Amino acid sequence: MTESTAPQPGAPQPSASPPVERASLIEYPSVFPIKVMGQKADGFVAAMVHVAQQFDPGFDMSRVELRESSAGRYQGITLNITATSREQLDELYRTLTTHPMVKVVL
């Protein structure tokens, strides 16, 4: 018969290893393209540009790229933003993915 190796209640638990900091593959600051897709609707492009400007005050509208789906129901927009940190990109992705006009963010 073998003894159980489960920790006993109240016994000290092994310490969890500290979170591993992952090295970024992106050098900051850098121009970073974000592709956003949504239904083709009035105000879609303006709304996405507004979000981009919130995260990149120097956002350059002349570098926006637009593509329409083959059936014309959806529109893709590439926002080339100046990325300054991973936190900025994470928050931008969160904001875009929760926007009601957005279907997909890449």
C-alpha positions as CSV (number, residue, x, y, z in Angstrom):
1,M,0.0,0.0,0.0
2,T,1.4,3.5,-0.9
3,E,0.9,6.7,0.9
4,S,-1.0,9.6,-0.7
5,T,1.3,12.4,-1.9
6,A,-1.5,15.0,-1.9
7,P,-0.7,18.1,0.1
8,Q,-2.3,18.2,3.5
9,P,-4.6,21.1,4.4
10,G,-2.7,23.9,6.1
11,A,0.7,22.5,4.9
12,P,3.0,24.9,3.2
13,Q,2.5,24.9,-0.5
14,P,5.4,25.0,-2.9
15,S,5.9,28.6,-4.2
16,A,4.7,29.3,-7.6
17,S,7.4,30.3,-10.1
18,P,7.4,34.0,-11.0
19,P,5.8,34.9,-14.2
20,V,8.1,34.7,-17.2
21,E,8.6,38.0,-19.0
22,R,8.4,37.3,-22.7
23,A,10.8,39.2,-24.9
24,S,8.9,41.3,-27.5
25,L,9.6,40.6,-31.2
26,I,8.5,44.2,-31.9
27,E,10.9,47.1,-31.5
28,Y,9.3,50.2,-30.1
29,P,8.4,52.6,-31.5
30,S,7.5,51.1,-34.9
31,V,4.8,51.3,-37.5
32,F,2.4,48.4,-36.8
33,P,-0.4,47.4,-39.2
34,I,-3.7,46.3,-37.7
35,K,-6.3,44.8,-40.0
36,V,-9.9,45.4,-39.0
37,M,-13.0,43.9,-40.7
38,G,-16.6,44.7,-40.3
39,Q,-19.8,45.0,-42.3
40,K,-19.7,47.8,-44.9
41,A,-21.7,50.5,-43.2
42,D,-21.7,54.3,-43.1
43,G,-19.3,55.5,-40.4
44,F,-17.2,52.2,-40.1
45,V,-14.0,53.8,-41.5
46,A,-14.5,57.0,-39.5
47,A,-15.1,55.0,-36.3
48,M,-12.0,52.9,-36.8
49,V,-9.9,55.9,-37.5
50,H,-11.2,57.6,-34.4
51,V,-10.1,54.6,-32.3
52,A,-6.7,54.6,-33.9
53,Q,-6.3,58.3,-33.1
54,Q,-7.0,57.6,-29.5
55,F,-4.0,55.3,-29.3
56,D,-1.7,57.1,-31.8
57,P,-2.1,60.9,-31.6
58,G,0.1,61.2,-34.7
59,F,-2.0,58.7,-36.7
60,D,-1.6,59.3,-40.5
61,M,-4.8,59.0,-42.4
62,S,-2.9,58.8,-45.7
63,R,-1.6,55.4,-44.8
64,V,-5.1,53.8,-44.2
65,E,-5.8,51.0,-46.7
66,L,-9.3,49.9,-47.6
67,R,-10.6,46.7,-49.1
68,E,-14.1,45.6,-49.9
69,S,-15.2,41.9,-49.8
70,S,-16.0,40.3,-53.2
71,A,-19.7,40.4,-52.5
72,G,-19.4,44.0,-51.2
73,R,-21.0,43.2,-47.8
74,Y,-17.8,43.6,-45.7
75,Q,-15.0,46.1,-45.6
76,G,-11.4,45.7,-44.4
77,I,-9.3,48.5,-43.2
78,T,-5.6,48.5,-42.4
79,L,-4.6,51.0,-39.7
80,N,-0.9,51.6,-39.6
81,I,-0.3,52.9,-36.1
82,T,2.9,53.9,-34.4
83,A,3.3,51.3,-31.7
84,T,5.0,52.6,-28.6
85,S,4.5,49.6,-26.2
86,R,3.0,46.2,-25.8
87,E,0.5,47.6,-23.4
88,Q,-0.7,50.1,-26.0
89,L,-1.1,47.4,-28.6
90,D,-3.0,45.1,-26.2
91,E,-5.4,47.9,-25.2
92,L,-5.9,48.9,-28.8
93,Y,-6.8,45.3,-29.7
94,R,-9.2,45.1,-26.7
95,T,-10.9,48.3,-27.8
96,L,-11.2,47.2,-31.4
97,T,-12.5,43.7,-30.7
98,T,-15.2,45.0,-28.4
99,H,-16.4,47.7,-30.8
100,P,-19.9,46.9,-32.1
101,M,-19.0,47.5,-35.7
102,V,-16.0,45.1,-35.7
103,K,-16.2,41.5,-36.8
104,V,-12.5,40.5,-36.8
105,V,-9.2,42.2,-35.8
106,L,-5.8,40.8,-37.0
